[in-house]
Amino acid sequence: MGDYLSLALLGALALLLVSAGIEDVRTREIANWKNALIALLAPAWWWASGLGVWPGAAIQLGVALLVFVVFVGAFALGQMGGGDVKLIGALALWLPPMPLMWMLVVMSLAGGALTLVMLAERWWRPAERPLEIPYGVAIAIAGLLSLHEPIINQLR
């Protein structure tokens, strides 16, 4: 039962990430309910994957809070949207510290590539409105790539 629950939770997370990325491209917003659902499903993931309350869940919460605070700073400086910050914080609840660091690096690289593509498009088709990068796409890509290890481990 635990293996099926783990796979179902990972599947739900993957669908929510894809949905958030698509929504960010379309509207430049990510619905609060998606971020909240990602965050609220994390404790079920912890339980299904056998993570103990102490120190496991406590570390997850602490690291996710730290990541959230850092990205709130980026939001305060106007470098990132609020939905993106909430998505990163919610996703941080799912990933242990090292996979989370890997996800943040991949997110940064994907975000940089996305920015370059959008700048090239802007050069080819100038527009009057300011350039807004749908960073939720980079977060979703990095999040999905970071899920490969838990999925493969569940199938073994």
QUIFENKA-V541770 format. One record per residue. N is the residue number from 1. RES is the residue in three letters. D_FIRST is the distance of its C-alpha to the first C-alpha in Angstrom with 2 decimals. Layout:
N/RES/D_FIRST
N/RES/D_FIRST
This chain:
1/MET/0.00
2/GLY/3.82
3/ASP/5.47
4/TYR/5.23
5/LEU/6.16
6/SER/8.58
7/LEU/9.98
8/ALA/10.49
9/LEU/12.20
10/LEU/14.23
11/GLY/15.21
12/ALA/16.35
13/LEU/18.26
14/ALA/19.86
15/LEU/20.98
16/LEU/22.38
17/LEU/24.23
18/VAL/25.74
19/SER/26.73
20/ALA/28.32
21/GLY/30.25
22/ILE/31.57
23/GLU/32.53
24/ASP/34.34
25/VAL/36.33
26/ARG/37.32
27/THR/38.15
28/ARG/38.16
29/GLU/35.78
30/ILE/32.07
31/ALA/30.92
32/ASN/30.09
33/TRP/27.13
34/LYS/25.44
35/ASN/26.10
36/ALA/25.01
37/LEU/21.68
38/ILE/21.05
39/ALA/22.02
40/LEU/20.08
41/LEU/16.72
42/ALA/17.36
43/PRO/16.48
44/ALA/12.97
45/TRP/12.84
46/TRP/14.41
47/TRP/11.98
48/ALA/8.85
49/SER/11.17
50/GLY/12.46
51/LEU/15.83
52/GLY/17.97
53/VAL/20.30
54/TRP/23.34
55/PRO/24.39
56/GLY/21.45
57/ALA/21.00
58/ALA/24.74
59/ILE/25.61
60/GLN/23.49
61/LEU/25.31
62/GLY/28.65
63/VAL/28.54
64/ALA/27.43
65/LEU/30.27
66/LEU/32.70
67/VAL/31.82
68/PHE/32.18
69/VAL/35.54
70/VAL/36.84
71/PHE/36.11
72/VAL/37.56
73/GLY/40.66
74/ALA/40.58
75/PHE/40.30
76/ALA/43.24
77/LEU/45.27
78/GLY/44.58
79/GLN/42.73
80/MET/39.41
81/GLY/38.24
82/GLY/36.36
83/GLY/33.39
84/ASP/33.11
85/VAL/33.19
86/LYS/30.46
87/LEU/28.26
88/ILE/28.86
89/GLY/28.16
90/ALA/24.87
91/LEU/23.77
92/ALA/24.94
93/LEU/22.28
94/TRP/19.63
95/LEU/21.58
96/PRO/22.68
97/PRO/26.50
98/MET/27.37
99/PRO/25.19
100/LEU/26.52
101/MET/30.04
102/TRP/29.49
103/MET/28.23
104/LEU/31.35
105/VAL/33.63
106/VAL/32.20
107/MET/32.46
108/SER/36.08
109/LEU/36.93
110/ALA/35.39
111/GLY/37.17
112/GLY/40.41
113/ALA/40.16
114/LEU/39.43
115/THR/42.42
116/LEU/44.67
117/VAL/43.73
118/MET/44.45
119/LEU/47.71
120/ALA/48.77
121/GLU/48.07
122/ARG/50.10
123/TRP/52.90
124/TRP/52.97
125/ARG/52.62
126/PRO/54.04
127/ALA/52.89
128/GLU/54.32
129/ARG/51.15
130/PRO/49.65
131/LEU/46.98
132/GLU/43.46
133/ILE/40.73
134/PRO/37.31
135/TYR/35.62
136/GLY/32.26
137/VAL/32.29
138/ALA/32.65
139/ILE/29.92
140/ALA/27.51
141/ILE/28.50
142/ALA/28.10
143/GLY/24.74
144/LEU/23.45
145/LEU/24.99
146/SER/23.44
147/LEU/19.89
148/HIS/20.55
149/GLU/19.65
150/PRO/16.16
151/ILE/15.36
152/ILE/17.04
153/ASN/15.42
154/GLN/11.87
155/LEU/13.26
156/ARG/15.00
